Amino acid sequence: MLRRSGIYALKALLELALDPPRWQSVNALALAQDLPAPMLEQLMLKLRRAELVESRRGRQGGYRLRRLPADLPLAAILAAVDAPAASLMAATEPTEPEEDPQPSDRVTRVLNRRLLQALERELDRLTLEDLLFDLRSAQAAFSESGGLLLG
């Protein structure tokens, strides 16, 4: 459902959130998350322009989060890389004029709007911290061998 740009941006920011004070290069982020470095560089520039990350040049430079993960709503991240919620449902939104020929078409249009509004509210509510919690929970639940840890 998410565009590739949104997924890559979220993965990169999750990597930065795992070690917030450390500056990380695009190549290091790309390697850690198995992402294409050229595309990631473009996304990081967009995230910097949106003031979600900061950058520093030089050998010890790279990127790091500009805000705490709890202060980074997923909606802002996705909007920064041109993957707003509206684009997630664009394929399902009817393109007919407002006066639908069938009452069921109008109902479908209203349903699509309501779903989009719910999605936008959820993306505004969820933060990078929520994804980080899910990531850490998943990592804690499985042992190094891939088996579930109990107790």
Phi, psi and chi 1 to 4 in degrees:
 res  aa     phi    psi   chi1   chi2   chi3   chi4
   1 MET       -  -36.3 -157.6  164.7  159.2      -
   2 LEU   -80.3  148.1  -76.6  176.7      -      -
   3 ARG   -70.9  158.9  -71.8 -178.0  176.4 -179.2
   4 ARG   -58.3  -40.7 -172.1  177.8  -35.4  171.8
   5 SER   -60.7  -40.4   58.9      -      -      -
   6 GLY   -66.7  -42.3      -      -      -      -
   7 ILE   -63.2  -46.2  -67.4  168.7      -      -
   8 TYR   -63.1  -40.9  -71.8    0.8      -      -
   9 ALA   -64.0  -43.7      -      -      -      -
  10 LEU   -64.0  -41.4  -69.3  172.3      -      -
  11 LYS   -64.3  -41.9  -71.3  176.2   81.2  170.9
  12 ALA   -65.2  -43.8      -      -      -      -
  13 LEU   -69.2  -32.9  -67.3 -175.7      -      -
  14 LEU   -62.8  -40.6  -85.6  172.1      -      -
  15 GLU   -62.8  -42.7 -170.4   65.2   30.5      -
  16 LEU   -65.0  -36.6  -69.4  175.6      -      -
  17 ALA   -69.5  -23.2      -      -      -      -
  18 LEU   -68.2  -27.3  -71.6  169.8      -      -
  19 ASP  -142.4   72.3 -168.4    4.5      -      -
  20 PRO   -57.1  -39.2   -6.2    9.1      -      -
  21 PRO   -76.9  -18.1   24.5  -28.6      -      -
  22 ARG   -80.5  135.9 -164.1  177.9   89.0 -162.7
  23 TRP   -79.4  134.1  -65.3   91.7      -      -
  24 GLN  -127.8  133.5  -64.2 -173.2   51.2      -
  25 SER   -74.3  160.6   70.8      -      -      -
  26 VAL   -60.0  -40.5  167.9      -      -      -
  27 ASN   -63.1  -39.9  -72.7  -24.6      -      -
  28 ALA   -66.3  -42.2      -      -      -      -
  29 LEU   -63.7  -44.2  -69.4  170.1      -      -
  30 ALA   -62.1  -42.5      -      -      -      -
  31 LEU   -66.5  -44.8 -174.7   61.7      -      -
  32 ALA   -64.3  -33.9      -      -      -      -
  33 GLN  -108.9    6.3  -70.2  -67.7  -33.8      -
  34 ASP    54.9   54.2 -166.7   27.8      -      -
  35 LEU  -117.7  153.3  -57.5  173.3      -      -
  36 PRO   -71.6  121.1   21.1  -26.8      -      -
  37 ALA   -59.1  -42.4      -      -      -      -
  38 PRO   -61.2  -42.9  -23.5   33.2      -      -
  39 MET   -68.7  -38.9 -176.5  175.5 -177.3      -
  40 LEU   -64.0  -37.4 -173.9   56.4      -      -
  41 GLU   -59.3  -44.3  179.8   67.3   48.1      -
  42 GLN   -62.7  -42.2  -67.4  173.9    3.9      -
  43 LEU   -66.0  -39.6  -66.3  173.4      -      -
  44 MET   -66.0  -34.8  -64.8  -52.4  -69.5      -
  45 LEU   -64.4  -40.6  -69.5  172.5      -      -
  46 LYS   -64.9  -41.2  -70.8  179.0  178.8 -176.0
  47 LEU   -66.3  -33.6  -68.0  166.0      -      -
  48 ARG   -69.1  -43.5 -174.2 -175.7   60.1  139.3
  49 ARG   -62.0  -32.2  -78.4 -167.3  -69.6  -91.7
  50 ALA   -81.9    1.9      -      -      -      -
  51 GLU    61.6   34.9  -61.4 -176.5   -7.8      -
  52 LEU   -95.7  -27.2  -57.9  178.3      -      -
  53 VAL  -129.9  163.5  -62.8      -      -      -
  54 GLU  -122.9  156.8   55.8 -172.8  -14.5      -
  55 SER  -127.1  157.4   64.0      -      -      -
  56 ARG  -142.9  135.5 -177.5  168.7   76.0  179.6
  57 ARG   -83.6  165.2  -65.9 -179.7 -173.2 -109.4
  58 GLY   103.5  178.3      -      -      -      -
  59 ARG   -62.3  -36.2 -148.4  174.2  105.0  162.5
  60 GLN   -96.7   14.9  -59.9  -62.5  -42.5      -
  61 GLY   -89.3 -164.7      -      -      -      -
  62 GLY   137.7 -142.9      -      -      -      -
  63 TYR  -126.5  154.0  -69.4   90.9      -      -
  64 ARG  -153.0  162.8   69.1  177.8 -178.9 -172.7
  65 LEU   -63.8  141.8  -64.7  177.4      -      -
  66 ARG   -89.6  -23.7 -170.8  172.2 -179.1  138.2
  67 ARG  -129.1  167.5  -60.4 -174.0 -124.8  163.7
  68 LEU   -66.7  147.8  -64.9  172.8      -      -
  69 PRO   -54.8  -32.7  -27.8   35.8      -      -
  70 ALA   -68.4  -17.3      -      -      -      -
  71 ASP  -102.5   15.2  -63.9  -29.5      -      -
  72 LEU  -118.6   91.3  -71.8  171.2      -      -
  73 PRO   -66.5  144.0    0.7    3.6      -      -
  74 LEU   -60.8  -32.7  -60.8 -173.0      -      -
  75 ALA   -59.7  -41.1      -      -      -      -
  76 ALA   -67.4  -39.1      -      -      -      -
  77 ILE   -64.6  -49.1  -63.9  166.3      -      -
  78 LEU   -65.9  -38.4  -64.0  174.8      -      -
  79 ALA   -65.4  -34.2      -      -      -      -
  80 ALA   -65.3  -30.2      -      -      -      -
  81 VAL  -106.4   24.4  -64.2      -      -      -
  82 ASP    64.3   37.9  -59.4  -37.4      -      -
  83 ALA  -130.3   54.6      -      -      -      -
  84 PRO   -66.9  163.0   24.2  -31.1      -      -
  85 ALA   -55.3  -37.5      -      -      -      -
  86 ALA   -57.7  -34.3      -      -      -      -
  87 SER   -73.1  -20.5   70.2      -      -      -
  88 LEU   -67.7  -30.9  -60.3  176.6      -      -
  89 MET  -109.3    7.9  -67.0 -170.8   63.7      -
  90 ALA   -56.9  -36.1      -      -      -      -
  91 ALA   -69.2  -23.3      -      -      -      -
  92 THR   -97.8  -11.3   61.7      -      -      -
  93 GLU   -76.7  123.0 -178.0   64.9   23.7      -
  94 PRO   -63.6  147.2  -11.8   19.9      -      -
  95 THR  -106.5    7.4   56.4      -      -      -
  96 GLU   -70.2  163.5  -60.0   95.3   33.3      -
  97 PRO   -64.3  166.0   17.1  -25.1      -      -
  98 GLU   -55.7  -36.5  -93.2  -51.0  -54.7      -
  99 GLU   -83.8   88.9  -66.5 -174.4   24.8      -
 100 ASP   -72.2  141.4  -62.5  -43.6      -      -
 101 PRO   -67.3  -29.3   17.9  -24.2      -      -
 102 GLN  -118.1  140.9  -60.5  -68.9  -36.7      -
 103 PRO   -57.7  -33.5  -23.8   31.8      -      -
 104 SER   -65.7  -29.7   59.7      -      -      -
 105 ASP   -65.8  -40.4  -67.8  -22.9      -      -
 106 ARG   -64.8  -41.3 -179.3  168.2  -67.8  -73.6
 107 VAL   -61.9  -41.5  169.7      -      -      -
 108 THR   -64.0  -40.4  -58.8      -      -      -
 109 ARG   -63.2  -44.5 -177.9 -175.5  -58.3  -84.2
 110 VAL   -64.2  -42.5  169.9      -      -      -
 111 LEU   -60.8  -43.9  174.9   60.5      -      -
 112 ASN   -60.6  -41.8  -80.8  -25.2      -      -
 113 ARG   -63.3  -42.5  -76.4 -168.3 -164.1  123.8
 114 ARG   -65.4  -40.2  -69.1  176.8   74.0 -175.9
 115 LEU   -64.5  -41.8  -71.0  171.3      -      -
 116 LEU   -63.2  -42.7  178.6   57.7      -      -
 117 GLN   -62.3  -41.0  -70.0  168.0  -11.8      -
 118 ALA   -64.9  -41.6      -      -      -      -
 119 LEU   -63.1  -44.1  178.5   60.4      -      -
 120 GLU   -62.4  -41.7  -72.4  171.6  -19.9      -
 121 ARG   -62.0  -42.3  -79.5 -168.4  -54.1  -87.2
 122 GLU   -66.8  -41.2 -170.2   65.9    6.8      -
 123 LEU   -68.0  -29.8  -71.1  173.2      -      -
 124 ASP   -71.4  -33.8  -80.4  -26.4      -      -
 125 ARG   -78.1  -41.8 -174.7 -173.0   69.5   76.4
 126 LEU   -75.0  143.1  -71.1  170.4      -      -
 127 THR  -123.3  172.1   66.7      -      -      -
 128 LEU   -60.7  -31.5 -170.6   61.6      -      -
 129 GLU   -61.1  -38.4 -178.6   69.2   28.0      -
 130 ASP   -62.7  -43.4  -64.6  -44.1      -      -
 131 LEU   -66.9  -37.9  -67.5 -174.2      -      -
 132 LEU   -63.0  -41.7 -171.0   58.5      -      -
 133 PHE   -60.9  -45.9  176.7   82.9      -      -
 134 ASP   -61.3  -41.3  -68.3  -15.5      -      -
 135 LEU   -63.0  -48.4  175.3   63.8      -      -
 136 ARG   -64.5  -36.4  -72.4 -178.5  173.8  149.3
 137 SER   -64.2  -43.3  -64.5      -      -      -
 138 ALA   -65.3  -40.6      -      -      -      -
 139 GLN   -65.3  -38.6  -71.5  172.4  -24.5      -
 140 ALA   -71.9  -26.9      -      -      -      -
 141 ALA   -76.7  -18.4      -      -      -      -
 142 PHE  -120.3  140.1  -69.7   89.8      -      -
 143 SER   -78.9  175.2   69.9      -      -      -
 144 GLU   -60.8  -28.8  -58.7 -121.9  -16.8      -
 145 SER   -83.3   -0.5   63.3      -      -      -
 146 GLY    93.3   -2.8      -      -      -      -
 147 GLY   -88.0  157.9      -      -      -      -
 148 LEU   -72.9  132.1 -175.6   61.9      -      -
 149 LEU   -90.8  130.7  -71.8  178.7      -      -
 150 LEU  -115.2  134.0  -60.1  174.8      -      -
 151 GLY    79.6      -      -      -      -      -
